[in-house]
Amino acid sequence: MTKYLLLASTVLSFSSIIAQTNLQPAEVEAFRLKSPEKLVTGALHQVDSTSITSHGATDISRSINVIPGVKMETRGEGGSRRIHVRGSSLRSPYSIRNSMLILDGFIFTEADGNSPIEWLDPNLISSINIITGPAAASYGGAYGGAFVVETNENKRYINESTGIARIATTGVSDSYFNYQAYNMLGTIDHGSYALSICNSENPGYRDWEWNNKTQLYFKAKFYGEKNVKHTIIAGHYDGRWALPGAIKEEDASLNPLSSPGQVCNAHVDRRRTIGGYSFTKEFKPGSTFTASILGKYTSKFNPYGTTTNPNGYNGYKEEDGMGMSAYIRATKNIFKRNNLELNTESSAILLFDKTNLVEWDFTPYVVSEMPPKRYDLTLDANQSFVSSSLILTDNTKFRIEVQLGLNNRIRNTYGSTFASDTSGLNEYEYDIDSRNLSLLPRLGASFMPAENFTVFAQISTGFSDPTSFELVDPEDDFVPAELESEDALGLELGFRHQLGEKIQLRNTLYHQIVKNAIMGIVENGFDTYTNVDGELEMSGLESEITFTPNRSIFIRGYGTYTIHRFNNVEIEDEQDIDGNAIPGTPSLSGGLQLRYIHNLFNLNIEFRHIGENPILSDNSVYAEAYSLLDPSVEVKINNKYFVQAGVRNALNTQYSDWLHLNNEYSKYYNPAPPRTAYIGARFTF
C-alpha cells in the first residue's frame, strides 16, 4: 500500500521545477540536431546552473538525482562518486560505465568507456543535458545515456568576476569543510573567455572519508568572418579522496564512523590535464560543420585495502595514461518547404588511449627494497564511431529520425604478470588483442495528435566495454580477465502533455535487454568481474509533473518505478537467480521540489525518497527505504552580494548512499552523513 501512496503523491503532489522540465520554446539541441521542443523523439532532461549549485553542492549529485532513471552516489560530500542511468551499480565501483560524457563539444569519455565525472564541479558548469535510453546511440553507442555539459561562458560580453566561499559541517562535532570557487568572465578581440578555479577541503564524516581538490579550467571563444567560431579549452584537476571501505549493518548502526580503509591508508590520488581546440562553421541555417580535438594526460596513485591481514585485500596500484579524442560532425538542410524540412547529420568519434597499470603487494618507495610486483601492463584502446542520420520534420505534426551507426573497438593488452611458487617470483609475458564491431541502428519518431500533446517512441542498440579497472582479475594471479562487451537493445515510449500554461505532464516507459552483462562479485576479499550467462531485463516507468502557478513559484513532482530482473541466469556456484531483482536499483523512487523566488530571497525545498534496494543477487538482503529533505535559502544583500544557507538531510535519516553489492562478510554499507548545515557567500565584482 505504501508504494501506491508514494507513487500517487509523486504524480499529484507539488514541488519546485528545475530547468530540465522547463525546456525553452522554439528549438532545443536534441540528439545532436536542433528540434522543436514539442517534437523531441525521446527523453531529454536539461539542468540549469541554479539547480546545479543549489544546496551548497560540492558535486552534481543533488541536481541529477531529481531526474527519473538517474542515480548518483557519493562517499561523503565531494568524495568518490558513481553514476548509473536506467541500470544498477552491478558493475560500477566508481565513475560512469555505460554513458558518454561530452563537455563543451569535446569527448571526455575514454576509449575503455570510463568517464571522469570528478571533472564536473558545480561552479564550473552552466548547464547539463542528459539523454537517457536509446537516444544515447547518437553519441557513440553507449546504451545508458549521454551527459552533454556546457561550462561557464561570457554571453553578456562584459568583464565580470564572481566568487563563492562556503563552510559546512560534516556530521561530526567540531568538523567542517571549506569550499571556494572563483569565476572570471572577460572579453577579448572578437570573442570572450572564462576562467574557473575551484578548491575544496573536506575532513569527511567517517574516520577515513576526507577529500580535497584544486581544479582550474579555461575556455575561450573567438568569432571570425563567415560564421566561424573557434574554441580553446585547457584545464588541470588535482584531487585526493579517502576510500573508507564498506562495513556490516550492525557496525553502520552502532559505529558509522568506522573505516577499515584507514588501516591500509586506502585512498586515491588523481591528476588530470587536458587541452583542446574546436572549429565550427555555419554555412546556412541547418548546415554546419564542427570538428574538435582533445588531448589528455592522467595519473593515479592508489594504495588500497580493507583488512590488516597481510594476505588479504592489500596492495598498491599506479596508473598513468595519455590519449586523445576527436569529434567531427556535419549537418545539412536538404530542403525546407513551409513546415516540412529534411535534414541530414553525420558524425565521427575517434578515441585513442594508452594506459600503464602497475601493481605491487604493498606500497613501494617507503621500504629498503621493492615489494613483489603483481602485474605491469599496458592497455592500448582505440575506438572509432561513425554514423549518419536522416531527419524528416513537419514542425506542426511529426518528426522521424533514422540513424545507422558503426562502432569499432580495438584493445591490445600487453606486458608482464607475476606469480609466486616454490622457485620464487616468476614473470610471465602477456599479450592479448580484443576486437569488437557493433552495428548501431536507431529509429525515433514523435507525433502531435493535438497542439499540446506529443507521443514519441524510439528503438536502438548499444554496447558497453569492460574498463581497464575491470579487466584485471585478482583471483587469477592478477592476469587480465577475459570479459566480453555488453550488448543492449533499448525501446522507449512516452508522451508529453501541456495542460494550459501552468501544468506539464511527462511519462516515459522503457524496456532494455542487456546480454553479456558485466557483474561485480567479491571473492576472498577481492573485487572481480564476470559476464552474466543470460540476460538483464530492465523495464521502468518515469513520470514528472510540473506546476507553475505564477512567475515566483515553481513546483515539480517526479517518480520512477522499475522492474529490473535477471533472465535465465545462473552464477558460478550454480545458484539459480533467474527472475531475481538486479541489485543496486530500488523498485520505487521519487521526490518533490519547491522553488519560491522573491525580490529579496530565493527558497528551495527538496524531498527525495529511495525505496528498498536489493544488495545481493540472490535477493536475501535488502537495504531499507529512506527519505531525505534538503531546505536552503539565498538572501540578497544587494545586487552584488548574496548569503546562502541550508540544511542537508534535515530529517537526520540514517542511510547508506554507496552499497557494495555482492560483497563478502555482510560488508555492504557506506554510511552517509547525518544532518549537516552550511553557510556561504556569493559575490560579484
C-alpha positions in Angstrom: 0.0 0.0 0.0 2.9 2.4 0.8 4.2 2.0 -2.7 0.9 3.1 -4.3 0.5 6.0 -1.9 4.0 7.2 -2.7 3.5 6.8 -6.4 0.2 8.7 -6.2 1.8 11.5 -4.2 4.7 11.7 -6.7 2.3 12.2 -9.6 -0.1 14.5 -7.8 1.9 16.5 -5.3 3.8 19.7 -5.9 7.5 20.7 -5.8 9.9 23.1 -7.4 10.6 23.0 -11.1 14.1 23.0 -12.4 15.2 23.6 -16.0 15.2 20.0 -17.2 11.4 20.1 -17.1 11.0 23.6 -18.4 12.6 23.4 -21.8 12.7 26.6 -23.8 10.2 27.1 -26.5 11.2 27.1 -30.2 14.2 24.7 -30.5 16.4 22.6 -28.3 19.5 20.7 -29.1 18.2 17.1 -29.1 20.4 14.2 -30.0 23.0 16.4 -31.8 20.4 18.2 -34.1 18.1 21.0 -33.2 14.5 20.1 -32.9 11.2 21.8 -32.0 10.7 21.3 -28.2 7.4 19.6 -28.7 8.8 17.1 -31.2 11.8 15.7 -29.4 11.7 12.0 -30.0 13.0 10.7 -26.7 13.7 11.6 -23.0 15.8 14.7 -22.8 16.5 16.5 -19.5 18.0 19.9 -19.1 19.6 21.1 -15.8 20.5 24.7 -15.3 23.2 26.3 -13.2 20.7 27.3 -10.5 19.9 23.7 -9.8 23.5 22.5 -10.1 24.7 24.9 -7.5 21.7 24.6 -5.1 22.1 23.3 -1.5 25.8 24.2 -1.2 26.7 21.4 -3.5 30.3 20.3 -4.0 29.3 17.8 -6.7 26.4 17.4 -9.1 24.6 14.5 -7.3 21.7 16.5 -5.9 21.0 18.2 -9.2 20.8 15.0 -11.3 19.2 12.7 -8.6 16.0 14.5 -9.3 16.0 13.1 -12.9 14.0 9.9 -13.3 16.2 7.0 -14.1 19.4 8.6 -13.0 21.1 7.8 -9.7 24.4 9.3 -8.5 26.0 8.1 -5.2 29.0 9.6 -3.3 31.0 8.6 -0.3 30.8 11.8 1.6 30.5 15.3 0.2 32.9 15.6 -2.7 34.4 12.1 -2.3 34.4 9.2 -4.6 31.4 9.0 -6.9 29.5 6.9 -9.3 26.5 7.3 -11.7 24.2 4.8 -13.4 21.5 5.6 -15.8 18.5 3.2 -16.1 20.7 0.5 -14.7 22.3 -0.6 -11.5 25.5 -0.5 -9.6 26.1 -4.1 -10.6 29.5 -3.3 -12.2 30.2 0.3 -11.0 32.7 0.6 -8.2 33.1 4.2 -9.3 32.5 6.6 -12.1 30.2 6.0 -15.1 30.2 2.8 -17.0 27.8 2.8 -19.9 27.3 6.5 -20.7 29.2 9.2 -22.6 30.5 12.5 -21.3 30.7 15.4 -23.7 32.0 18.7 -22.3 31.9 21.9 -24.4 31.7 19.8 -27.5 34.8 17.7 -26.6 34.6 13.9 -25.9 35.8 13.3 -22.3 34.9 9.6 -22.2 38.0 7.4 -22.6 38.4 4.6 -25.1 37.7 1.9 -22.5 34.3 3.5 -21.7 35.2 5.2 -18.4 34.1 8.9 -17.9 35.9 11.2 -15.5 32.9 12.6 -13.6 35.1 14.1 -10.9 35.8 16.9 -13.5 32.2 18.2 -13.1 32.4 20.7 -10.4 29.0 22.5 -9.9 30.6 26.0 -10.1 32.3 25.1 -13.3 29.1 24.1 -15.1 26.4 26.3 -16.6 24.1 23.5 -17.9 23.8 19.7 -18.4 21.7 18.0 -21.0 21.1 14.3 -20.0 20.0 12.0 -22.7 18.7 8.6 -21.4 18.0 5.4 -23.1 18.1 4.5 -26.8 18.9 8.1 -27.9 22.4 7.7 -26.4 23.2 5.7 -29.6 23.6 9.1 -31.2 26.7 9.7 -29.1 28.8 6.7 -29.7 26.6 3.7 -28.8 26.8 3.6 -25.0 23.3 2.3 -24.1 22.9 4.0 -20.7 22.9 7.6 -21.7 24.9 10.7 -22.5 25.9 13.7 -20.4 26.3 16.8 -22.6 27.8 19.5 -20.5 28.4 23.2 -21.1 30.7 25.2 -18.8 30.7 28.9 -17.8 30.7 31.3 -20.7 30.7 35.1 -21.1 27.5 35.6 -23.0 26.9 39.2 -22.0 30.4 40.3 -23.2 31.2 42.3 -20.1 34.1 41.8 -17.7 32.8 40.2 -14.6 34.1 38.1 -11.8 32.1 36.0 -9.2 33.3 34.2 -6.1 31.9 31.7 -3.7 33.1 31.0 -0.2 31.4 28.3 2.0 31.9 26.4 5.2 29.8 23.4 6.3 29.5 20.8 9.0 30.2 17.2 8.2 28.0 15.5 10.8 30.8 15.2 13.4 31.2 17.8 16.1 33.9 20.5 15.6 34.4 19.4 12.0 33.7 21.4 8.8 34.9 21.7 5.3 35.9 24.7 3.2 34.9 25.3 -0.4 35.9 28.2 -2.6 35.2 28.9 -6.3 36.2 31.8 -8.5 34.9 32.6 -12.0 36.3 35.3 -14.2 34.4 36.2 -17.3 36.2 38.6 -19.8 36.2 39.9 -23.3 38.9 39.7 -26.0 39.1 40.8 -29.6 36.2 39.1 -31.4 35.4 36.8 -28.5 35.3 36.1 -24.8 36.9 33.9 -22.2 36.0 32.2 -18.9 38.4 31.1 -16.2 37.2 29.0 -13.3 39.2 28.0 -10.2 37.7 25.6 -7.6 39.2 24.4 -4.3 37.7 22.3 -1.5 39.0 20.7 1.7 36.7 18.3 3.5 37.7 16.2 6.5 34.7 14.0 5.9 32.1 12.4 8.1 33.6 9.0 8.8 37.0 8.4 10.3 38.5 7.9 6.8 36.4 9.9 4.4 38.4 13.1 3.7 38.9 14.6 0.3 40.4 17.7 -1.2 41.0 19.1 -4.7 42.1 22.0 -6.8 40.7 22.5 -10.2 41.4 25.0 -13.0 39.5 25.4 -16.3 39.9 27.9 -19.1 37.7 28.4 -22.1 38.0 31.0 -24.8 35.8 31.5 -27.9 36.8 33.6 -31.0 34.4 34.6 -33.8 35.8 35.0 -37.2 34.3 36.0 -40.6 31.8 33.9 -42.5 30.1 32.5 -39.3 33.3 30.8 -38.0 33.8 30.0 -34.3 37.0 28.8 -32.6 37.0 27.3 -29.1 40.1 26.6 -27.0 39.9 24.8 -23.6 42.6 23.9 -21.1 42.3 22.5 -17.6 44.0 20.7 -14.7 42.5 18.7 -11.9 44.4 17.6 -8.8 42.3 15.6 -6.3 42.7 13.1 -3.5 40.0 11.2 -1.7 39.9 8.5 1.0 38.4 5.1 0.5 36.7 4.3 3.8 35.6 0.8 3.0 32.2 -0.9 3.4 31.1 -2.2 6.9 28.5 -4.5 8.3 24.9 -3.3 9.0 25.4 -3.6 12.8 28.6 -1.5 12.6 26.8 1.0 10.4 24.2 1.4 13.2 26.5 1.4 16.2 29.6 3.0 14.8 29.0 4.5 11.4 32.3 6.4 11.6 34.4 3.2 11.4 36.5 2.9 8.3 38.5 -0.2 7.6 40.3 1.5 4.8 42.1 3.7 7.3 44.3 0.9 8.5 45.8 0.5 5.0 45.9 4.1 4.0 43.4 3.4 1.3 42.9 6.4 -0.9 43.1 7.7 -4.5 45.4 10.5 -5.7 44.3 11.6 -9.1 45.6 14.2 -11.6 44.2 15.1 -14.9 45.4 17.6 -17.5 43.5 18.4 -20.7 43.8 20.8 -23.7 41.6 21.1 -26.7 40.6 23.0 -29.8 37.4 23.1 -31.9 36.3 24.7 -35.1 32.7 25.4 -36.1 31.3 27.0 -39.3 27.7 27.7 -40.2 27.1 27.7 -43.9 23.3 28.4 -43.7 20.5 27.6 -41.3 20.6 23.8 -40.8 24.0 23.3 -42.5 27.1 23.3 -40.2 30.5 21.7 -39.8 32.2 21.1 -36.4 35.5 19.5 -35.5 37.2 19.2 -32.1 40.3 17.5 -30.8 41.2 16.9 -27.2 44.5 15.8 -25.7 44.6 14.4 -22.1 47.1 13.1 -19.6 46.2 11.4 -16.3 48.0 9.7 -13.4 46.7 7.9 -10.3 48.2 6.6 -7.1 46.1 4.1 -5.3 47.1 2.4 -2.0 44.1 0.2 -1.1 43.0 -2.4 1.3 40.2 -3.2 3.8 41.9 -5.6 6.2 45.0 -5.8 8.4 45.6 -9.4 7.2 48.9 -9.2 5.1 47.5 -12.0 2.9 44.2 -10.2 2.4 43.0 -7.3 0.3 46.0 -5.1 0.3 48.1 -3.6 -2.5 49.4 -0.5 -4.2 48.5 0.5 -7.7 49.9 3.1 -10.0 48.3 4.3 -13.3 49.3 6.8 -15.9 47.9 7.3 -19.3 47.6 9.7 -22.2 45.2 9.9 -25.1 43.2 12.0 -27.4 39.7 12.2 -28.7 38.4 13.7 -32.0 34.8 14.6 -32.8 33.7 15.6 -36.3 30.1 16.5 -37.1 28.3 17.9 -40.1 24.7 18.8 -40.7 22.9 19.8 -43.9 19.5 21.0 -44.8 18.3 19.3 -47.9 15.1 21.1 -48.4 12.6 23.2 -46.4 9.1 23.9 -47.7 6.6 25.6 -45.5 6.6 23.5 -42.3 8.2 20.4 -43.8 12.0 20.0 -43.9 14.6 17.2 -44.5 18.0 17.3 -42.8 21.0 15.0 -42.6 23.5 14.7 -39.8 26.8 12.7 -40.0 29.4 12.3 -37.3 32.6 10.5 -36.4 34.2 10.0 -32.9 37.7 8.7 -32.6 39.2 7.7 -29.3 42.8 6.7 -28.6 44.0 6.0 -25.0 47.2 4.3 -23.7 47.2 3.3 -20.0 50.0 1.8 -18.0 49.0 -0.2 -14.9 51.4 -1.4 -12.3 50.5 -3.1 -9.0 52.6 -4.3 -6.0 51.8 -6.3 -2.9 52.3 -3.2 -0.8 53.4 0.4 -1.1 56.8 0.8 -2.7 59.3 3.6 -2.2 59.0 3.5 1.6 60.9 0.3 2.3 64.5 -0.7 1.7 63.6 -3.0 -1.1 60.9 -3.0 -3.8 57.9 -5.2 -2.9 56.9 -8.0 -5.3 55.0 -6.9 -8.4 51.6 -8.4 -9.3 51.5 -7.1 -12.9 53.0 -4.5 -15.1 50.6 -4.0 -18.1 49.9 -1.5 -20.9 46.5 -1.2 -22.4 46.2 0.3 -25.8 42.5 1.1 -26.6 41.2 2.6 -29.8 37.6 3.3 -30.7 36.0 4.6 -33.9 32.4 5.5 -34.3 30.7 6.7 -37.5 27.0 7.4 -38.0 24.7 9.1 -40.5 21.1 10.3 -39.8 18.2 11.3 -41.9 15.6 13.5 -40.2 12.2 14.4 -41.6 10.2 17.1 -39.7 6.8 18.7 -40.1 7.1 21.4 -37.4 3.4 21.2 -36.7 2.8 17.4 -36.7 5.7 14.9 -36.6 9.3 14.1 -36.7 11.1 10.9 -37.9 14.8 10.2 -37.3 16.6 7.3 -38.9 20.2 6.7 -37.9 22.8 4.0 -38.8 26.0 3.9 -36.8 29.0 1.6 -36.7 31.5 1.3 -33.8 34.8 -0.5 -34.0 36.9 -1.1 -30.9 40.4 -2.5 -30.7 42.3 -3.1 -27.5 45.7 -4.6 -27.0 46.8 -5.6 -23.5 50.5 -6.5 -23.1 53.2 -6.6 -20.5 54.1 -8.9 -17.7 52.2 -10.7 -14.9 54.0 -12.2 -11.8 53.2 -15.3 -9.7 55.0 -17.0 -6.9 55.7 -20.7 -6.5 58.3 -22.8 -4.8 61.0 -21.4 -7.1 60.2 -17.8 -6.2 58.6 -14.9 -8.1 58.1 -15.8 -11.8 57.4 -13.3 -14.6 55.1 -14.3 -17.5 54.6 -12.4 -20.7 51.1 -11.3 -21.6 49.9 -10.1 -25.0 46.2 -10.3 -25.9 44.2 -8.5 -28.6 40.5 -7.8 -28.4 38.3 -6.6 -31.3 34.6 -5.7 -31.3 32.4 -4.3 -34.1 28.9 -3.1 -33.3 26.2 -2.1 -35.7 24.1 0.6 -34.1 20.8 1.4 -35.9 18.3 3.8 -34.3 14.8 4.8 -35.2 12.9 7.6 -33.4 9.6 9.2 -34.1 7.3 11.8 -32.5 3.7 12.8 -33.4 1.4 15.5 -32.2 -2.2 14.4 -32.4 -3.1 17.7 -30.7 -1.4 21.0 -30.3 -0.2 20.5 -26.7 0.1 16.7 -26.7 3.1 14.7 -28.1 3.7 11.0 -28.2 7.2 9.6 -29.0 8.9 6.3 -29.5 12.4 5.1 -30.3 14.5 1.9 -30.5 18.2 1.3 -30.8 21.1 -1.0 -30.0 24.1 -0.2 -27.8 27.1 -1.6 -26.1 29.5 -1.1 -23.1 33.0 -2.4 -23.0 34.9 -3.6 -19.8 37.1 -0.8 -18.4 40.7 -1.3 -17.5 39.7 -1.4 -13.9 37.5 -4.4 -14.5 39.9 -6.3 -16.7 42.5 -7.2 -14.0 41.3 -10.3 -12.2 43.0 -10.7 -8.8 41.6 -14.2 -8.4 43.7 -15.5 -11.3 47.2 -14.3 -10.5 46.2 -10.7 -11.5 46.1 -11.5 -15.2 43.5 -9.6 -17.3 40.1 -11.1 -17.2 38.5 -12.4 -20.4 35.4 -10.2 -20.3 33.2 -9.7 -23.3 31.4 -6.4 -24.2 27.9 -5.8 -23.1 25.3 -5.7 -25.9 21.9 -3.9 -25.4 18.6 -3.4 -27.2 16.6 -0.5 -25.9 13.0 0.6 -26.5 11.2 3.7 -25.3 7.6 5.0 -25.5 6.3 8.2 -23.9 4.2 11.3 -24.0 4.4 15.0 -23.1 1.2 17.0 -22.3 0.9 20.7 -21.7 -2.3 21.5 -19.7 -2.7 25.2 -20.3 0.2 27.4 -19.3 0.7 26.1 -15.8 0.9 22.3 -15.8 3.1 19.9 -17.8 3.0 16.1 -17.7 5.7 13.7 -18.8 5.6 9.9 -18.8 8.2 7.5 -20.3 8.1 3.7 -20.5 11.3 2.0 -21.3 12.5 -1.6 -21.8 16.0 -2.8 -22.4 17.7 -6.2 -22.7 21.4 -6.4 -21.9 23.4 -9.5 -22.9 26.9 -10.4 -21.6 26.2 -8.1 -18.7 29.3 -7.5 -16.5 28.7 -8.2 -12.8 30.9 -7.4 -9.9 31.4 -10.1 -7.2 33.8 -10.4 -4.3 35.9 -13.5 -3.7 38.4 -13.9 -0.9 38.4 -10.1 -0.3 39.0 -9.2 -3.9 36.6 -7.4 -6.3 36.4 -9.3 -9.6 34.1 -9.3 -12.6 32.4 -11.8 -14.7 29.9 -11.8 -17.7 26.4 -12.9 -16.7 25.4 -16.0 -18.6 21.9 -14.9 -19.6 20.2 -11.5 -19.9 19.3 -8.5 -17.8 15.8 -7.3 -18.5 15.2 -3.7 -17.4 11.8 -2.1 -17.6 10.5 1.1 -16.0 8.1 4.0 -15.8 9.4 7.5 -15.4 6.9 10.2 -14.5 7.1 14.0 -14.0 4.5 16.7 -13.3 5.3 20.4 -13.3 3.1 23.2 -11.9 3.9 26.9 -12.4 1.1 28.9 -10.9 3.0 32.2 -11.3 6.4 33.7 -12.0 7.5 33.2 -8.4 6.5 29.6 -7.7 7.8 26.5 -9.4 6.6 23.1 -8.3 7.6 19.7 -9.6 7.0 16.0 -8.7 8.8 13.1 -10.2 8.9 9.3 -9.7 10.4 6.1 -11.2 9.0 2.6 -10.9 11.4 -0.2 -12.1 11.2 -3.9 -12.8 14.8 -4.9 -13.3 15.3 -8.7 -13.4 17.8 -11.4 -14.2 16.5 -13.6 -17.1 17.6 -17.2 -17.4 20.7 -16.6 -15.3 22.8 -18.9 -13.1 26.0 -17.8 -11.4 29.2 -19.8 -10.9 28.2 -21.6 -7.7 25.1 -22.9 -9.5 22.7 -20.8 -7.5 19.6 -20.1 -9.6 18.9 -16.3 -9.6 16.6 -16.4 -12.6 13.8 -13.8 -12.1 15.5 -12.1 -9.1 15.7 -8.3 -8.9 19.0 -6.9 -10.0 21.0 -5.4 -7.1 21.5 -1.7 -6.9 18.2 -0.5 -8.3 15.3 0.4 -6.0 12.0 -0.6 -7.4 10.5 2.8 -6.5 12.0 6.3 -6.1 10.7 9.8 -6.4 10.6 13.2 -4.9 9.1 16.7 -4.6 10.6 20.1 -5.3 9.6 23.6 -4.4 11.2 26.9 -5.5 10.0 30.3 -4.4 11.6 33.4 -5.9 11.2 36.7 -4.2 12.9 40.1 -4.8 14.9 39.7 -1.6 15.4 35.9 -1.3 15.1 32.5 -3.0 13.8 29.5 -1.2 14.4 25.9 -2.3 13.0 22.7 -0.7 13.7 19.3 -2.0 12.3 15.9 -0.7 13.6 12.6 -2.1 12.5 9.1 -1.3 14.5 5.9 -2.3 12.7 2.6 -1.9 14.2 -0.6 -0.6 17.1 -1.8 -2.6 18.4 -5.4 -3.1 22.1 -5.8 -2.2 22.7 -9.4 -3.2 21.9 -11.2 -6.4 20.0 -13.9 -4.5 17.8 -11.1 -3.0 18.3 -12.4 0.5 19.4 -8.9 1.8 17.8 -5.5 1.1 18.8 -2.0 2.1 15.9 -0.3 3.8 14.0 2.6 2.2 14.8 6.1 3.3 13.8 9.7 2.7 15.8 12.9 2.6 14.8 16.6 3.0 17.1 19.5 1.9 15.9 23.1 2.5 18.0 26.1 1.5 17.7 29.8 1.2 19.6 32.6 -0.6 19.2 36.1 0.7 20.0 39.1 -1.5 22.1 41.8 0.3 22.4 44.0 -2.8 23.0 43.4 -6.5 26.4 42.1 -5.8 26.3 40.2 -2.5 24.2 37.1 -1.6 24.2 35.0 1.5 23.4 31.3 1.2 22.4 28.8 3.9 20.9 25.4 4.1 20.5 22.1 5.8 21.2 18.7 4.2 19.4 15.6 5.4 17.2 17.8 7.6 15.3 14.6 8.8 18.6 13.2 10.1 18.0 10.0 8.2 20.4 7.1 8.8 21.2 5.5 5.4 23.9 4.3 3.1 24.5 6.1 -0.1 27.0 3.6 -1.5 26.1 0.0 -1.4 28.9 -2.5 -2.0 26.9 -5.1 -3.9 27.5 -8.9 -3.6 30.3 -8.2 -1.0 31.6 -10.8 1.5 31.1 -11.0 5.2 28.0 -8.8 5.1 30.1 -5.7 4.4 27.7 -3.8 2.3 27.3 -0.3 3.8 29.0 3.1 3.5 27.0 5.2 6.0 26.1 8.7 4.6 26.4 11.8 6.8 23.6 12.7 9.1 22.1 16.2 9.3 24.6 18.8 8.3 24.4 22.6 7.6 26.3 25.1 5.6 26.6 28.9 5.2 28.3 30.8 2.4 28.5 33.9 0.4 28.3 34.7 -3.3 29.6 37.9 -4.6 30.1 39.7 -7.9 32.7 42.3 -8.7 
